[in-house]
Amino acid sequence: MDFFLLVAGITGLWIGTELTIGGALAIARRHQLSEFFVGLVILSIGSDLPELAIAVDAGLKGLLGNDASGVVVGTSIGSVVAQIGFVLGLGGVITYLTLPRRFVFRHGAMLLGATILLFLVAWDGHVSRVEGLILISLYIVYVMALMNGENVPEQEPSPMAGGGFSSWALLMVGLIAVIFSSELTVSSVVKIAHAFDISEALIAVLIIGLGSSLPELSISISAILKQKTHMSVGNIIGSNILDTLLPIGITALMAGVAFERHLLFFDMPFIFVLTTVVLAFFVTKRGVMRPQGLVILGFYAGYVIVKLTQF
């Protein structure tokens, strides 16, 4: 039964991403938004709803006296690593990913800055309510700056461009389908893993971390196949900025978050190094091609191997 649910989840992901990309492209044409902006803001927020839902649930559990810090921190870190290591690496193997240098410097600096900020606020092993508010505030300021400065069209929109209510409805239906299908897929994988006596801790760090990135994976790969690489890269960068700041920030604001030392001193530096390598590829190589994609996937494979040896 779990296998059939897994197939149903994957099928739902495919259908949902088709609807999501179609709606997003229509909205971008109508409102003269760049594909990168749509991926960076609209798609990243929508595809990160699973992580945000986990964060709110963990915060509520914390208010009731049940600490769920490990779930939200593990999911956020696992999602960031999976998105920039697996999703972007796989995208580079499939096609040539490029970004204008001004985008790389501006949003790459934000991504690295968010990583450093999270490391600093978690230095003492605990993220307080005030520190959670700081994380959330930074993300809000960032999005507001984007809305004021990034909505410049890359090309003139077609006079026949859609993007009205029907396109927004299509986008929302697609995102809901992607999110629901990703949850179905993750739960099926977890049950299958339990059936084979795989460690629950391993599932939390690797399978759920990767599983919560299924919306980004589906949307990014679909965008790549439609030759919308800026939207794909924007979705990954935007999702990583959000995952670094919002889920942990929301949970911390509600009930505080305990941050395990091994995550602070291994996973966080790994994210910073991998992000720096990826951004360097976009600057020095003018993008991520198959060789760079394989290098990025190699980093991710190494991370998985190290995490496996911890259990």
PADRENFI-303643 format. One record per residue (C-alpha): z negated, y, x; residue number from 0. Coordinates in steps of 0.5 Angstrom, whole numbers, padded with zeros to 4 digits. Each point is the difference from the previous one (the first is absolute). Layout:
<atoms>
pz/py/px/resi
Z/Y/X/NUM
...
</atoms>
This chain:
<atoms>
pz/py/px/resi
0000/0000/0000/0
-0002/0005/0006/1
0007/-0001/0003/2
0004/0002/-0007/3
-0005/0006/0000/4
0002/0001/0007/5
0008/0000/-0002/6
-0001/0004/-0006/7
-0004/0005/0004/8
0006/0001/0005/9
0005/0000/-0005/10
-0004/0006/-0003/11
0000/0003/0006/12
0007/0000/0001/13
0002/0003/-0007/14
-0006/0005/0000/15
0003/0003/0007/16
0007/0000/-0003/17
-0003/0004/-0006/18
-0004/0005/0005/19
0006/0001/0005/20
0004/0002/-0006/21
-0005/0005/-0003/22
-0002/0003/0006/23
0008/0001/0003/24
0001/0003/-0007/25
-0006/0005/0000/26
0002/0002/0007/27
0007/0002/-0002/28
-0003/0004/-0006/29
-0005/0004/0004/30
0004/0000/0006/31
-0006/-0003/0004/32
0002/-0004/0007/33
0000/-0007/0000/34
-0006/0000/0005/35
-0004/0004/-0004/36
0001/-0004/-0006/37
-0002/-0006/0004/38
-0006/0004/0004/39
-0003/0002/-0007/40
0002/-0003/-0006/41
0001/-0007/0002/42
-0006/0000/0005/43
-0005/0002/-0005/44
0003/-0005/-0005/45
0001/-0006/0004/46
-0007/0001/0003/47
-0004/0000/-0007/48
-0002/-0008/0002/49
-0004/0003/0006/50
-0003/0006/-0004/51
-0002/-0005/-0006/52
-0004/-0004/0005/53
-0003/0006/0003/54
-0002/0002/-0007/55
-0003/-0007/-0002/56
-0004/0000/0007/57
-0003/0007/-0001/58
-0002/-0002/-0007/59
-0003/-0007/0003/60
-0004/0005/0005/61
-0003/0004/-0005/62
-0002/-0006/-0003/63
-0003/-0003/0006/64
0005/-0005/0002/65
0003/0002/0007/66
0007/-0001/0000/67
0002/0004/0006/68
0003/-0005/0004/69
0005/-0001/-0006/70
0003/0007/0000/71
0000/0001/0008/72
0003/-0007/0001/73
0005/0002/-0005/74
0002/0007/0002/75
0000/-0002/0007/76
0004/-0007/-0001/77
0005/0004/-0004/78
0001/0006/0005/79
0002/-0006/0005/80
0004/-0004/-0004/81
0004/0006/-0002/82
0001/0003/0006/83
0001/-0007/0004/84
0003/-0004/-0005/85
0004/0004/-0005/86
0002/0005/0005/87
0002/-0005/0005/88
0004/-0004/-0005/89
0003/0006/-0002/90
0002/0001/0007/91
0003/-0007/0001/92
0004/0001/-0007/93
0003/0007/0002/94
0000/0006/0004/95
-0006/0004/-0002/96
0000/0008/0002/97
-0003/0006/-0002/98
0001/0007/0002/99
-0005/0002/0006/100
-0003/0006/-0004/101
-0002/-0006/-0005/102
-0003/-0004/0005/103
-0004/0005/0004/104
-0003/0003/-0007/105
-0002/-0006/-0004/106
-0001/-0004/0007/107
-0005/0004/0002/108
-0003/0000/-0007/109
0000/-0007/0000/110
-0004/-0001/0007/111
-0004/0006/-0002/112
-0003/-0004/-0006/113
-0001/-0006/0005/114
-0004/0004/0005/115
-0004/0003/-0006/116
-0002/-0006/-0003/117
-0002/-0003/0007/118
-0004/0006/0001/119
-0004/0000/-0007/120
-0001/-0008/0000/121
-0003/0001/0007/122
-0007/-0001/-0002/123
0002/-0006/-0004/124
0000/0003/-0006/125
0004/0005/-0004/126
-0004/0005/-0005/127
0001/0003/-0006/128
0002/0007/0004/129
0004/-0004/0005/130
0004/-0003/-0006/131
0001/0007/-0003/132
0003/0002/0006/133
0005/-0006/0000/134
0002/0002/-0007/135
0000/0007/0001/136
0005/-0001/0006/137
0005/-0004/-0004/138
0000/0005/-0006/139
0001/0006/0005/140
0006/-0004/0003/141
0003/-0002/-0006/142
0000/0007/-0003/143
0003/0002/0007/144
0006/-0005/-0001/145
0001/0003/-0007/146
0001/0007/0002/147
0004/-0001/0006/148
0004/-0007/0000/149
0003/0001/-0007/150
0007/0002/0004/151
0006/-0004/-0002/152
0004/-0003/0005/153
0006/0000/-0004/154
0002/0004/-0006/155
-0001/-0005/-0006/156
0005/-0002/-0005/157
0001/0004/-0006/158
0000/-0007/-0004/159
-0007/-0002/0003/160
-0005/-0003/-0004/161
-0007/0000/0001/162
-0003/0002/-0007/163
-0005/-0003/-0004/164
0003/-0007/0000/165
0000/0000/0008/166
-0007/0002/0000/167
-0001/-0006/-0005/168
0004/-0004/0004/169
-0004/0001/0007/170
-0007/-0001/-0004/171
0002/-0006/-0003/172
0003/-0003/0007/173
-0006/0002/0003/174
-0005/-0003/-0005/175
0005/-0007/0001/176
-0001/0001/0008/177
-0007/0001/-0001/178
-0002/-0006/-0005/179
0005/-0004/0004/180
-0003/0001/0006/181
-0007/-0002/-0003/182
0003/-0006/-0003/183
0003/-0002/0007/184
-0007/0001/0004/185
-0004/-0003/-0005/186
0004/-0006/0000/187
0001/0000/0008/188
-0008/0000/0000/189
-0001/-0006/-0004/190
0005/-0004/0004/191
-0003/0002/0006/192
-0007/-0002/-0003/193
0003/-0007/-0002/194
0002/-0001/0007/195
-0007/0002/0003/196
0002/0006/0003/197
-0006/0005/0002/198
-0001/0005/-0005/199
-0002/0005/0005/200
0007/-0001/0003/201
0003/0001/-0007/202
-0003/0007/-0001/203
0002/0002/0007/204
0007/-0002/0000/205
0003/-0003/-0006/206
-0003/0005/-0005/207
0002/0006/0005/208
0007/-0003/0001/209
0000/-0001/-0008/210
-0002/0007/-0002/211
0006/0002/0004/212
0005/-0004/-0004/213
0002/0007/-0004/214
0001/0003/0006/215
0004/-0006/0003/216
0004/-0001/-0006/217
0002/0008/-0001/218
0001/0001/0007/219
0005/-0006/0001/220
0003/0002/-0007/221
0001/0007/0003/222
0003/-0003/0006/223
0005/-0004/-0003/224
0002/0006/-0004/225
0001/0004/0006/226
-0005/0004/-0001/227
-0004/0000/0006/228
-0004/0006/0000/229
-0003/-0002/-0007/230
-0002/-0006/0004/231
-0003/0003/0006/232
-0003/0005/-0004/233
-0003/-0005/-0005/234
-0004/-0003/0006/235
-0002/0006/0003/236
-0003/0003/-0006/237
-0003/-0007/-0002/238
-0004/0000/0007/239
-0002/0007/-0001/240
-0003/-0001/-0007/241
-0003/-0007/0002/242
-0003/0003/0006/243
-0004/0006/-0004/244
0000/-0002/-0007/245
-0003/-0007/-0002/246
-0005/0001/0005/247
-0002/0007/-0001/248
0000/-0002/-0008/249
-0005/-0005/0001/250
-0004/0004/0005/251
0000/0006/-0005/252
-0003/-0005/-0005/253
-0005/-0004/0004/254
0001/0000/0007/255
0004/-0005/0005/256
-0003/-0004/0005/257
0005/-0001/0006/258
0000/-0006/0004/259
0000/0001/0008/260
0006/-0005/0001/261
0004/0004/-0005/262
-0002/0006/0004/263
0001/-0002/0007/264
0006/-0005/-0001/265
0004/0001/-0006/266
0000/0008/0000/267
0002/0001/0007/268
0006/-0006/-0001/269
0002/0005/-0006/270
0000/0006/0004/271
0004/-0004/0006/272
0005/-0003/-0005/273
0001/0007/-0004/274
0001/0003/0007/275
0005/-0005/0002/276
0004/0000/-0007/277
0000/0008/0001/278
0003/0000/0007/279
0006/-0005/-0002/280
0002/0006/-0005/281
-0001/0005/0005/282
0003/-0003/0006/283
0005/-0005/-0003/284
0002/0004/-0006/285
-0003/-0005/-0005/286
-0002/-0008/0000/287
0006/-0005/0001/288
0000/-0007/0000/289
-0004/0000/0007/290
-0005/0005/-0001/291
-0001/-0004/-0007/292
-0001/-0006/0004/293
-0005/0003/0004/294
-0004/0003/-0006/295
0000/-0007/-0003/296
-0003/-0003/0007/297
-0006/0005/-0001/298
-0001/-0002/-0007/299
0000/-0008/0002/300
-0004/0002/0006/301
-0005/0003/-0005/302
0000/-0006/-0005/303
-0001/-0005/0006/304
-0006/0004/0003/305
-0003/0001/-0008/306
0001/-0008/0000/307
-0004/-0001/0006/308
-0006/0004/-0003/309
-0001/-0006/-0005/310
</atoms>
